[in-house]
Amino acid sequence: MKTAGIVCEYNPFHSGHLGHIRKTRSIIGDDSAIVCVMSGNYVQRGDFAVFCKHARAESAILNGADLVLELPTPFVLMSAEGFACAGVHILNGLGVCDYLSFGSEINDIGILQEAAEIIVTEKADTITKEQLDKGDSYAAAQQHAANILMDKKAEVFKSPNNVLGIEYLKALKKTGSTMIPVTMQRTGGEHDSDNGFSASACRKTLLSGLLPDSLMPDSALDIYKREISTGRGPVFIQNGEQAIISRLRSVKGYSNVLGISEGLEQRFMKYASTEPSIESILKKIKT
């Protein structure tokens, strides 16, 4: 029997996630085990999870996962690189995972592997740093390096799940992992789209006060109905907005927060004290 690891958020679990688990088994064996490393009550987008970690883990177990472990919050809230590396590190530590399974828009492990190898070369690093010095964001600087070094194949960096897949591949190499990467085509809605089998579409429906019945397997839907009936969800950043803004305004400085540079710290200090909502603070901070 083989075992596959999946790094996930399931925010919330939907039919696309069920399809990923089933497709993974169809590739590596129907009797294979599935281990998920899942974000807890906070997710990488910097938001509350729409339902608590236990409910989301239960949804995964009822739909084919054999074990769900928590990815600690500090690593959840890192960049894609930190998120991927932490997930791979945990799966490595189990010592039982033969495969790492993830979704991608391109569904071509060869091109993703090529991108992962090229983007960490000294030449790519030099180009990226030059663009950062010119004021580009990291994503734009990396894309510029990929355009130069990969030509048309650089399109792979323009899709979010491809980018995360590349980070998984980088993490496998960095950690000396023996896991074999497998990828499969994302079906339904695009990442963060409001259509098809996307967590974003589910959250948007929940925010409107409705249930995304057509986007979820029945067992997951039953769990979320239970959470709603007991007042444990859904949870959105708006529920804690006043407390968050109050906390932001009481902080004397952000220099000790991982990933915050001087320029970003100053933007936080300026706009957290003047803007009336989390949404407007984030819009002003973002360059």
Sequence and secondary structure as in RCSB ss.txt:
>XXXX:A:sequence
MKTAGIVCEYNPFHSGHLGHIRKTRSIIGDDSAIVCVMSGNYVQRGDFAVFCKHARAESAILNGADLVLELPTPF
VLMSAEGFACAGVHILNGLGVCDYLSFGSEINDIGILQEAAEIIVTEKADTITKEQLDKGDSYAAAQQHAANILM
DKKAEVFKSPNNVLGIEYLKALKKTGSTMIPVTMQRTGGEHDSDNGFSASACRKTLLSGLLPDSLMPDSALDIYK
REISTGRGPVFIQNGEQAIISRLRSVKGYSNVLGISEGLEQRFMKYASTEPSIESILKKIKT
>XXXX:A:secstr
  EEEEEE  TT  HHHHHHHHHHHHHH TT EEEEEEE SB TTSSB SS HHHHHHHHHHTT SEEEEE HHH
HTS HHHHHHHHHHHHHHHS   EEEEEESS  HHHHHHHHHHTTSHHHHHHHHHHHHTT  HHHHHHHHHHHHH
GGGGGGGGSHHHHHHHHHHHHHHHTT   EEEEEE  SS TT SSSS HHHHHHHHHTT   GGGS HHHHHHHH
HHHHTT     GGGGHHHHHHHHHH S  TTSTT  HHHHHHHHHHHTT SSHHHHHHHH  
